[in-house]
């Protein structure tokens, strides 16, 4: 274990999968997070002392520099879906990403992987997408050979997408969504992690890679697939963008007035993002160029959404019993 990697946001949804894979590659892993005491679960990813969470604030130069001291590679998985407190889109996704790259270049780090998102565009009306693009530009300014990963919506056991809507489906006959006809290309979290590891270990060249799964589906179709897995019948109701914008404004104001105590169910920025398709661009480099076979949604969803079925883990047993009775 002579090599060291620093993973900013290494205890997050994608970051933990990256940390696990880097440990399996035999690297020492430094997981840089704001609350190390809440990231202790990453330590068993390797042998004793191989994976260590440390304190780091991506908004602070000294903190970021200390976290990468002696590192051979750096992976930045830090990102936010909504602003909260001092964590603004500009400070975290634009300035934070450039800070990591600038200090990595000064430290002499040989490889850097930046986790961005499909739809990153400097002229976007979405702050999330705009700052992701600014972060990419800042990274490439200081480290032109860096790997930029732009995944579509990422799914996996800890995701905040399918788990959220599956939870909502337990209550009431209607499942409301915004942008029911918007296209997505869900990509499995471990496929994204594998791509990041290839870049960090030097097994893949730098550049921009757009990561999507094998299937393209509308938001409505994804909800239908999810409902099929959890075995619930619900009406998927599309909320028009104009109505969703009003809802987002109200939720944003409530979040601000409550000083962040009341979380926003949807924000205006998220509504703006949902107006645009989230799929791999034609001709873009992707998982296939990295030698990774994309994992299909149906191969993974049942493994972690079973708990939202009416009888949870006993649902399959009940179905088998019903079939047995029918055959008698």
FENFEN-V654121 format. One record per pair of residues at least 12 apart in sequence whose C-alpha atoms are under 6 Angstrom apart, sorted by the first residue. I is the first residue (numbers start at 1). J is the second residue. D is the distance in Angstrom with one decimal. If there is no record, write none. Layout:
BEGIN
i j d
I J D
I J D
END
This chain:
BEGIN
i j d
1 26 5.5
1 27 5.2
1 28 5.9
3 27 5.2
4 27 5.7
4 28 4.7
4 29 5.9
4 71 5.0
4 72 5.4
5 29 5.2
5 71 5.4
5 72 5.9
5 73 4.8
5 74 5.6
6 30 4.6
6 68 5.7
6 74 5.0
7 31 5.1
7 32 5.9
7 74 6.0
7 75 4.8
7 76 5.9
8 32 4.7
8 76 4.8
8 77 5.7
9 33 5.4
9 77 5.1
9 78 4.8
10 31 4.9
11 39 5.8
15 77 5.8
17 193 5.7
18 193 4.6
20 45 5.2
23 46 5.5
28 50 5.0
29 51 4.7
30 52 5.2
30 53 6.0
31 52 5.9
31 53 4.4
31 54 6.0
32 53 5.9
32 54 5.1
32 55 5.9
32 56 5.3
33 55 5.4
33 56 5.2
34 55 5.5
34 56 5.2
34 57 5.6
36 53 5.3
36 54 5.4
36 55 5.6
58 96 5.5
59 96 5.7
72 109 5.3
73 109 5.8
73 111 4.8
73 112 5.8
73 200 5.8
74 112 4.8
75 112 5.7
75 113 4.7
76 114 5.0
77 115 5.2
79 93 5.9
90 131 5.8
93 131 5.6
93 132 5.7
93 135 5.7
94 131 5.0
94 134 5.2
94 135 4.0
97 135 5.1
98 135 5.9
98 138 4.4
98 139 5.0
101 139 5.1
101 142 5.9
102 142 5.5
111 200 5.8
112 146 5.1
113 146 5.8
113 147 4.7
113 148 6.0
114 148 4.9
115 149 5.0
116 132 5.8
116 149 5.6
116 150 4.8
117 150 4.0
117 151 5.1
118 150 4.8
118 151 5.6
118 152 5.5
120 132 5.4
120 133 4.6
121 133 5.1
126 269 5.4
126 272 5.7
126 273 5.8
145 206 5.2
146 206 5.0
147 206 4.1
147 207 4.8
148 207 5.9
148 208 4.6
149 209 5.1
150 209 6.0
150 210 4.6
150 211 5.8
151 210 5.7
151 211 4.3
152 185 5.8
152 186 5.7
152 212 5.5
152 278 5.8
153 186 4.9
154 186 5.6
154 187 5.0
154 188 5.8
154 189 5.6
155 188 5.2
155 189 5.7
156 189 5.6
157 304 5.4
173 234 5.1
174 234 5.4
174 235 4.7
175 235 5.9
175 236 4.8
175 237 5.9
176 236 5.9
176 237 4.6
176 238 5.9
177 238 5.2
177 239 5.9
178 238 5.7
178 239 5.0
179 274 5.8
180 219 4.8
180 220 4.8
180 238 5.5
181 218 5.1
181 219 5.9
182 218 5.3
182 219 5.7
182 277 5.2
183 217 5.5
183 218 4.3
183 277 4.7
183 278 5.8
184 216 5.7
184 217 5.5
184 278 4.8
184 279 5.5
185 212 5.1
185 213 5.5
185 215 5.9
185 216 4.6
185 279 5.2
186 212 5.8
186 213 5.3
187 212 4.8
187 213 4.3
209 285 4.9
209 286 5.0
210 280 5.7
210 286 5.0
211 286 5.2
211 287 5.9
213 294 5.3
214 294 5.9
229 302 6.0
230 306 6.0
230 308 5.7
230 309 4.4
231 309 5.9
245 268 5.6
248 266 5.4
248 267 4.3
248 268 4.5
249 268 5.9
251 264 4.9
252 267 5.9
END
